[in-house]
Amino acid sequence: MNLTLAAELIGLDRIINSDPVAITFFIGYMAMFASSIFFLVERGSVDGKWKLSLLVSALITGIAAVHYYYMRDFYMQTGTSPTAFRYVDWTLTVPLMCVEFYLLTKPFGAKGSTLFKLILASLVMLITGYIGETSGIDSNIMWGIFSTLGYLYIVYEVFAGDVAKLAKGSNSPALGSAMFLLKIFITLGWSIYPLGYMVLPGNLLSGAFEVSSIDLFYNLADAINKIGFGLVIYSVAIAETAKARKVVA
Ligand SMILES: *C/C=C(C)/C=C/C=C(C)/C=C/C1=C(C)CCCC1(C)C
């Protein structure tokens, strides 16, 4: 068997030559995988309480990497969006991102109830989003609106609710600048998802792109949000660790 034929059989040819969606699944997988290793190894260079934050970052990208592995296969074999895998991934990783907010603000008094509210809102956002993506052309705008309410609640918590108040009261410049960046992720980075959703048939942007390009939006957004979010937390952890060590020395 020659090499080209072999490459065609396992779909590599399509990944490399002709299908941008397949390429982003492939790159997404590698990037998430590499990020997990990075966060796990770097756990060793930060102080105690930050180790848990970096572990959660590694879990977020690690869970995504496993899902990307399967999503890529599913997409290669069927040419359709791996919607169920996608939502299982998000249902695990978005609550973990809420845990990151909780861990960041916990030293300044964050309570379990704040975490509970954030996770509840993210579940509302994702369950209604999944129903919207699978229920067809007539009702996906309605479910999209319900989902957006969950999303806006998270934005509210981070900008003006408990999370915002605790961060403001902390007097930690490192936490202040991390919160500034995380707010950009939550508003700009996360808004790529509803934009992708609006490309679905029957929705507000349908026809503007091919239906398969919904995965292009989601893959791009996942890479930005999961890896970027982790890097922001990594940078606070490094800055705070250096500060604590200087005080000791
Ligand atoms: C790592 C995965 C992340 C950060 C996923 C975030 C997903 C969203 C912010 C999805 C939001 C949606 C809406 C606001 C309305 C339409 C349906 C969704 C689920 C795509």
The ligand as a Gaussian input file, in Angstrom:
#p B3LYP/6-31G(d) Opt

LIG

0 1
 C      -14.994000      25.415000      27.537000
 C      -16.288000      25.700000      27.127000
 C      -16.947000      26.887000      27.301000
 C      -16.322000      28.063000      27.980000
 C      -18.268000      26.965000      26.764000
 C      -19.075000      28.029000      26.838000
 C      -20.333000      28.005000      26.214000
 C      -21.217000      29.051000      26.112000
 C      -20.928000      30.370000      26.731000
 C      -22.441000      28.820000      25.369000
 C      -23.445000      29.697000      25.260000
 C      -24.688000      29.562000      24.497000
 C      -25.542000      30.668000      24.511000
 C      -25.258000      31.891000      25.350000
 C      -26.816000      30.737000      23.722000
 C      -26.889000      29.686000      22.661000
 C      -26.483000      28.345000      23.145000
 C      -25.069000      28.299000      23.714000
 C      -25.053000      27.077000      24.630000
 C      -24.098000      28.082000      22.541000

